[in-house]
Amino acid sequence: MEILIIFSILIITSIISFISKNLKFVSISTTCGILVCFLASVRFIVLIRQSDSIAYFGNLVYLDSLNVIQIFIITSVALIAAVYSYRYILNEVMDGEISIKRARIYYFLFNAFVFSMLITAVSNNVMGMWIGLEATTIATSFLIGFHRDKLSLEAAWKYIIICSTGLIVGLVGIIMLIYSAEYGATYVDFSWTSLLQAFSSSNGLYNRIGFTLIFVGLGTKVGFAPMHTWLSDGHSEAPSPISAMMSGVLLNLAMYVILRFYIIVKSFPGLGNLKYLFIVFGLVSLIVSSFSMLKQTNYKRLLAFSSIENMGIIAIGIGFGGFWGIFGALLHSVVHAFGKSLLFLGAGNLLSALKTKRIEKVNSLVRLMPKNAVFLIIGMLIIVGSPPFATFFSEFSILNAGIQQGHYISAGIYLLCLILVFAGFLNIFIRMIFKNPEGKEYVKLEKDNENIWPLVLSLAFVVLITITFSNYFVTILEKAVSIIGI
């Protein structure tokens, strides 16, 4: 029933945004619709704490701890982004940057983006999942190019070409796995549950090749280096609430899909070494992003490379394995979603007030925009894994798992990159927030008070997860760890 309500509401709000000419009504209806979806996700968490899984519509929709985490992230970050979009889009209309018609298109694409992500998360059919993931590519490509200037259109084309190519490669891998599952089996459908049962009689070579293609193809969507080249441009040029959703939600979702296939193939004897795909690509992503962040001159691109770094951290945790490695990876994916949303929305406030993305042109934020400066500092501490936030525990858990599992060199590289990222972020944020060029006076801007509540909401979610991950939320995380397997 809750699933039907979620998708019905998103269809209704999409239709409203398409036909209504009242922008405030469109915005409020979208926000209220997403709020109902969020409440449904909380209901799912309560249900999954009591039972291991729930199936709807003849097993077409399947819920367990692993995808309930994704549903919670999708609806929570979408709610924050919807609240932020109200003032963000209204300001762009009043400033003459976009028309009311373009604003309505934005909300239509926003709802389509959320709809396609939820389809991907809840589908128990591998082709339904792939179609949902491709639909996110179509929706977000239009959102990246929303402002229709040269840079945004270039970023949108780059994104759709690279990610669609990756998804096609992933589709070839999916077809190989399905073919392999049919090897010796009497009947196999396209559901996760059926494939998992059929893999006891599958073909090992096809499994290995198929999963490698899936990992590399869908890894393009995750933002793994060296397939990451679309990400810095796409996140930099997209509207700030969309950047928050792409970084905090979409990358996680693509990782979730890879994990679903990993759960299937790792059960086959002799394929345990596929975990090294996670370690190698995670380390490469971590190294590339950490050194790239040190030389960034655009603060939105800085946050984009930080997203690559955090996807690398999550991949390394999965690759290290063990309870603490996977637990740390899952916890990190949740907290990163809200921490990165906080930073991207804060960056959107800076861009709205200062009209520049250049780091060297942003100075003395502590005087110009003190409220936003405080949230940016907190957001930075969350993302770099400083105590008392849960990211400290998640990153430490992954490091501990690496040492316990004997991956000493990988753990050392991982730790070194975390230190580099901390130093890079600290250097850039100190300059942006506290640097005060001589002879220049700074007066607090009125825009400092605009769109603060979405930042408060993002921080509230981080605090909530930090407080509850070791008690209430731990049940969901532990069940998700057991699904992936240690």
NORQUIMO-V387138 format. One record per helix or strand. SS is the DSSP state (helix for helix, strand for strand). FROM is the first residue (numbers start at 1). TO is the last residue. If there is no record, write none. Layout:
SS	FROM	TO
SS	FROM	TO
//
This chain:
helix	2	19
helix	23	50
strand	53	56
strand	61	64
helix	65	94
helix	100	122
strand	123	123
strand	125	125
helix	126	144
helix	150	181
strand	191	191
helix	192	201
helix	204	222
helix	229	237
helix	240	265
helix	272	293
strand	298	298
helix	299	320
helix	322	354
strand	358	358
helix	359	361
helix	365	368
helix	370	383
helix	390	404
helix	408	434
helix	446	449
helix	453	468
helix	474	484
//
